[in-house]
Amino acid sequence: MRTDLNIGLLRTFLTIVECEGFARASQKLCLTQSAVSRQLSKLESSLGVKLLSRKQGRLLGVTKAGKELSLSGNELLSLHDTVVKKTIVTGKLTSIRLGIVNDIAPSYISRLLTHFSIHFPKITLDMSSGDSTQLLSNMKSRMIDIALIRQPPNNRVGDPLRKERLKWVGSPDIVFHNNGVVPLILFPEGCAYREQIIQALDREKIPWKAVFSSPDIATVEAGVLSKVGLVGLPESVIGNLPVHSLSSLPDLGYSELTLVTPKASKLSSALKDLISYIQNDFISYIQKDLEPQKELEPVTANSLESVAAI
């Protein structure tokens, strides 16, 4: 029976060998270490051989089969990339229009851009940001191809990727003047969780006043650090901002990070790859930042040569 070699899995394997370990390979590929490990396992399963020697999550070296694949695999990968580049150059240059909600941290966007530039160097990623209402409108009018938005739970628009608790953020030194009126920092109308914050306060009959509003997350953060008011933010957006723990403030519930895509029949291979990356590794990076995991030990150059051929 014929076995087809998956180029993406081959690229991952060759990068592990080149970087001498999972940790540096994951950084170069803009994938999580668990994703790199899964891809290696898929490649080994499809070929029916062990390519790398591992023990308790630690990479020990390259097997005999792995060394043979490494030698021929680099030539195959180089030929593949050359063919793809020539095909794209002679054909029509394409672009993907991604709309992304304006509270996503720049570090996550950087990972996404790096991943896309590695895998599709000749395709333009046209990225725009805005509030969730605006992005959904842009999807309907076909101004963008896919959108990463936030929405209240159970809205059932698109593919929910991550459910995040909304938390009160602000300096503990903020004083509530005028009979306990809460000074609010808000995103403009169209923000998915703006209404959740207002409704939570109104339900508890807690008076509030909007003291500052901005569509830009960096400006909102500046408002928090200036101690002018409180804001409700999803946990992945908070970063090093102070979480306000005043017990009299109401629970804000959750917000869902959601990916909205066109019908499967309209997806190009590049768009499918970007969607898969956002659904899996992009979300894994957010999870990893919130719940740090112990990194696998990198393999050394000496240990690669010291493993006996298998």
N, C-alpha and C positions, 0 to 999 in steps of 0.2 A: 504493500500500500504506500502511495506517495505521501511524503511529509513536506508541507510547505513551511518555510522558515519565516517567522514573523520579524520584519525589519526592526520594529520598535523594541521588541524583546532582545534582539541581537544587539541593538545600540546600548541598551541598559547593561547587558553582560560585559560588553567591551569597555564601557565606561567604568564599571567596577574594577576590572583588571587594570585599566589605565590609572585610576585613582588609588588603587591598592586598598580598597575598602568601601564599605557601604556608606559611611558618613560623608566622605568627600564626594562620592558618586551622586548621592542624593542632592547635595548642594549644586553640583554642576548640572544635573538634569532638572532641577527645580521640582523634585518629587520628594515625598517623605521616605524615610528609611524603610518603613513597612511596605510601601508601594514598590520600592526597588527590590526588596526581598520577594514579594509576590510575583513580580515580573520574571525574576530569575527562576523561581520555582516553576512557573508556566513554561518557560523555555526548556528547562530540564525535562519536564514532563512530556512535552511535545517531541523531544528528541530521544527520550528514553535513556538518558545518561546523566551522570553527575558531572557538572562542569567546574564547580568549586567545592573545596573541602571545608566543611563548617562543623563546629562543635559548640553546642549550647549558645547559639546566636553569634559566635565569634568566627570570623573568617580565618582559615588556616593557610589556604593556598589554592592554586589552580591544579586541577586534575590533568591527566594525560589527554583526555577528550577535550577538556577546556582549552589546553594549549593549542591543540590542532584547530579548534574552532576559532581561537583568537587570531591565528596566523591567516587563515583563509577568510575569516569574517571581516577583518579590516579592509581587505581588498573588495569584498562584496559590498560592504557599506559605502565605501568610497565610490564604487561604480553606481550604486543606487542613488546616492546624493547627486552625482553628476547628471544622471539621466533625468531626475526630477527637476533639477535646476534648468536644464536645457529645454525640457518640455514646457515649463512655466514661462521661460523667457520667450520662446517662439509662439506661445499661445497668448491669450488675453490675461493681463495682470488682474488679479482679483483682490477684493478687500472684504473684511468682516467688520460689521458695525456693531459694537458692543456698548450697551448702555448700562452703567453701574451706579448704584445708589450712592449719594454723596457723603455717606458717613463711613465708607470702607477705608481702613487705614492704608496709607501710602505703601507700607512695607508689603502688604498682601498684593496690591496692584503691581508692585515691582516684580514679585515672583511670577505673577501671571504673564506679564510682558516678556520676561526672560524666557519662560517656557515656550511661549508662542514664537518668539524670534529664533529660538534654537530649532524648532521643528518645522516652521514655515517661514524661512527667511525672505522669500519673494512675495509673500502675501501681506498686505497692509492691514493692521489692526486699527480700525478707526474707533477710538474710545471716547465716549461722552459721559458726563455725569449729570445727575439731577435728582429730584425727589421721586418717590415711587409712582405717584399719580402721573407725573409728567412722562416717566419712562414707559408706563403702560399705554399712555396715549400715543407715544412715538412708535410703540410696537404695532398698534392697531393701524396707524397710518403708514406703516412699513418704512419709517425713517431709520429704524435700527433693526438688526437681525435677531438679536437675543438681548435679554435684560436681566440683570441681577438686582432684585428689589427687596424691600422689607414690607411685611404686611402683618396684620393681626392674625393670631392662630385661627385655623378653620375657615379661612377665606377661600381656600381651594382654587387659587389662581396660580397656574404654573406648577413647578415641582419644588415643594418645600425641602430645603437642604439642611437647615439647622434651626432649632428652636432655642431662643436665648431669653434669659430673664432680663427685664428692664430694671435698672437700679437708679436710685437717686444719687446724683453726683454734685458735689459742692463742698466748699470749705465748712468745717464745723464751727468756724468763727462767725458765720453769717447770722445776723440778728434779724428776727422777724418783727418789723415795726407795725404800727397801726393795728393793734389788736390781733396780732398773729397772722397777718397777711403774708402768704408765701411769695417771695420774689422769684419769678420764673424766667429762665432762659429757654427760648423755644426755637425750633426750626419753623419756617413759614408753613402755611397751609399747603397740604400735599404730602407732608411728612407722615409716614405710616403710623408712627406712635405719638404724634402730637396730640391727637384726640384722646388716646388712651390716658395720657398724663392729665389732661384737663378733666376728663370724665371721672378719673379716680379721685381727684380733689373734690369735684362737685358732688359725687356720691356721699362723701364724708362731710359735706357742707363746710369744707375748709376754704376760706377766702384766699384768692390768689391774684397776682398782678403780673402781667408780662412786662419785664423791665428791659429785655434785650432779645432781639431776634436776628438770625442769620442763617442762610442756606449752607454756609461753609463750616465744616466740622472744625477746622483749625481756628476759626474765629469764635465758634462756640466754646472751644477749649480755653481760648484767651479770656472769654467772659467768666468762665468758671474760676480760672486762676486769679482773676481780678476781684473775686469775691462779691460780684454784683448780684448773684442769684444762684438758684439750683436748676438742674436740668435732669431729665430722665434719659438714660442711654442704655443700649444693649451692652451686655457684659464684654463683648469682644471689642467694643469701641472705647471702653473706659481707659485702658492703658494704665498710666501712672496717676490719673486724676483721682482726687480724694472721694471716696464713697461716703455719702452722708448717712449716718445710722440713727437719726432721730426717730424714735418709736412712734411719734404722733403722725408721721407721714404715711399715707396709704400705700399698700402694695400696688405695683404698677402692672403686674402680670408679665406676659411674654410677648415677644415679637419673633416672626419667622423670616429668615433669610431665604429667599425663593428665587429660583431660576425660571424665567419664562422664555420658551423657545417656539419656533414655528413647527409645523407638521413634519414628521420624520421623512416624508417623501421629498421635502424641499431642502434637506441638509446635504451640504457638500462634505467631502472627507475632512477638510480643515475645520469646518464648523462642528462636525461630530467630535473631532479631537478636542476642540476647545470646550465643548459642553461636557465631555467626559472628564477633562482636567478639573473644571470648576466643580462638578458633582463629587469628585473623589479627593484629589490631592489638595486643591485649593481650600476646601472645607477642612481637610485634615490638618493643614497648617494652622488654621484658626483654633482647632481643638487642641493641637499640640502646644500652642502658646498659652492657652488657658490651663492646661493640665500637663506640665512639663514631663517628658519621658526621658528615661536614661538612654543615652546614645550607645550604639554598639561600638566596641573597640575597633579602631581602624587596623587593618593588616599592614605590616611593614614590608618593605621591599625584600628584606632578608627572609622573612617567613614565607614569601611566595616561592622562593627557590628551594626552601628547605623541606617542603612537603614531598614525600616520595610519590613517584608517578603511580597513578591508579589505573 
